[in-house]
Amino acid sequence: SDLLHSQGGMALYKNDFALARVCYVRVLELDPGGPAGSENIAAANKALGDPRLAGDSVSESGVDMAELQHRLDAAISR
């Protein structure tokens, strides 16, 4: 989840809101919690509160979220 959190931050910096959203959602799905994971979870929740990362905003951009998620998962599993 640390890698995904970092990738989400970089995507947000590059204004790639769809990728940032996917990364932060995956952080929430994958992080096991506990003291080490709580920082990533809190940061991901805070980032997802950004209106630019809202599901409706990203959907309106025309990005295929399922395909983006698939590509991210494939890249991580290498």
SEKOLGU-529242 format. One line per 4 residues: number of its first residue (from 1); their letters; for each residue x, y, z of N, C-alpha, C. Coordinates in steps of 0.2 Angstrom, whole numbers. Atoms other than C-alpha are relative to their C-alpha. Example, Ala and Ser with C-alpha at 12.3 -4.5 7.8 and 13.67 -1.06 7.14 Angstrom:
1> AS> 4,-6,0,62,-22,39,4,6,0  -4,-6,-1,68,-5,36,-4,5,3;
***
This chain:
1> SDLL> 4,-6,0,0,0,0,4,6,0  -5,-6,0,15,12,2,1,2,-7  -2,-1,7,19,10,-16,-6,4,-4  6,-3,3,1,14,-21,-2,7,2;
5> HSQG> 1,-6,-3,0,28,-9,5,5,-4  -5,-5,3,16,36,-17,-3,1,-7  2,-1,7,9,33,-35,-6,4,0  6,-4,0,-8,41,-30,3,7,1;
9> GMAL> -3,-6,-1,2,56,-24,3,3,-6  -3,-2,6,12,57,-40,-5,2,-5  6,-1,5,-4,55,-51,-3,7,2  3,-6,-2,-12,69,-41,4,6,-2;
13> YKND> -4,-5,1,3,80,-43,0,1,-8  0,-1,7,2,77,-62,-7,1,-3  7,-2,2,-17,81,-62,-3,-6,-4  3,6,2,-21,63,-67,-4,-3,5;
17> FALA> 5,1,-5,-36,62,-56,-3,-7,0  2,7,0,-42,45,-62,4,-5,3  -5,5,-3,-26,36,-58,1,1,7  0,-1,-7,-25,45,-42,-6,-3,4;
21> RVCY> 5,3,-3,-42,39,-37,0,-7,0  -1,8,0,-39,21,-42,6,-2,5  -5,2,-5,-23,21,-32,-2,1,7  3,-1,-7,-31,28,-16,-5,-5,2;
25> VRVL> 6,6,-1,-46,16,-18,4,-6,2  -4,6,-1,-33,2,-19,3,0,7  -3,0,-6,-24,8,-4,-5,-2,6  5,1,-5,-40,7,6,-2,-8,0;
29> ELDP> 2,7,1,-44,-11,-1,6,-4,3  -6,5,-1,-26,-18,2,3,1,7  -4,-1,-6,-20,-10,18,-3,-4,5  2,4,-5,-21,-22,32,-2,4,7;
33> GGPA> 1,-4,-6,-23,-8,45,5,0,5  -5,0,-5,-14,-7,61,4,6,0  -3,-6,0,-2,6,66,4,3,-6  -3,-2,6,8,6,50,-4,2,-5;
37> GSEN> 4,-2,5,-6,6,39,-5,5,1  5,-6,-2,-17,19,48,2,6,-3  -2,-6,4,-6,33,40,-2,0,-7  2,0,7,-9,27,23,-8,0,-1;
41> IAAA> 7,0,0,-28,24,26,-2,7,1  2,-7,-2,-30,42,34,2,4,-6  -2,-5,6,-20,50,19,-5,-2,-6  4,2,6,-30,40,6,-7,3,1;
45> NKAL> 7,-3,-1,-47,45,14,0,8,-1  -1,-7,1,-41,63,15,0,2,-8  -1,-2,8,-36,63,-4,-6,-1,-3  6,1,3,-52,55,-9,-6,5,2;
49> GDPR> 4,-5,-1,-61,69,-1,1,6,-4  -1,-6,4,-54,81,-14,-5,-1,-6  5,0,5,-68,85,-26,2,-2,-7  -3,2,6,-57,82,-41,1,-7,-1;
53> LAGD> 0,7,0,-56,64,-36,-7,-4,1  7,3,-1,-75,61,-34,-1,-4,-6  2,5,5,-82,47,-43,-3,3,-6  3,-3,5,-93,58,-53,4,4,-5;
57> SVSE> -5,-4,4,-79,70,-58,4,-4,-5  -5,4,4,-68,56,-64,-4,-4,-6  5,3,5,-83,47,-73,-1,5,-6  2,-5,5,-87,63,-83,6,2,-4;
61> SGVD> -6,-1,4,-69,64,-89,1,-5,-5  0,5,6,-72,49,-100,5,-6,1  -5,5,-1,-59,38,-92,-4,-7,2  3,7,-2,-63,19,-91,3,-2,6;
65> MAEL> -3,1,-6,-60,16,-73,1,-8,1  -1,7,-1,-62,-3,-74,7,-2,-4  -6,1,4,-48,-3,-88,6,2,4  -6,-3,-4,-37,8,-77,2,-4,6;
69> QHRL> -1,5,-6,-39,-3,-62,3,-6,-2  -3,6,2,-35,-18,-72,8,1,-2  -7,-1,2,-19,-10,-79,4,1,6  -3,-1,-6,-14,-4,-62,2,-7,4;
73> DAAI> -1,7,-4,-16,-22,-54,5,-4,-4  -5,4,4,-6,-29,-69,7,3,1  -7,-3,-1,8,-17,-66,3,-2,7  -2,2,-7,8,-21,-47,2,-7,0;
77> SR> -1,7,-1,8,-39,-49,7,-3,-4  -6,2,4,24,-39,-60,6,-1,5;
***
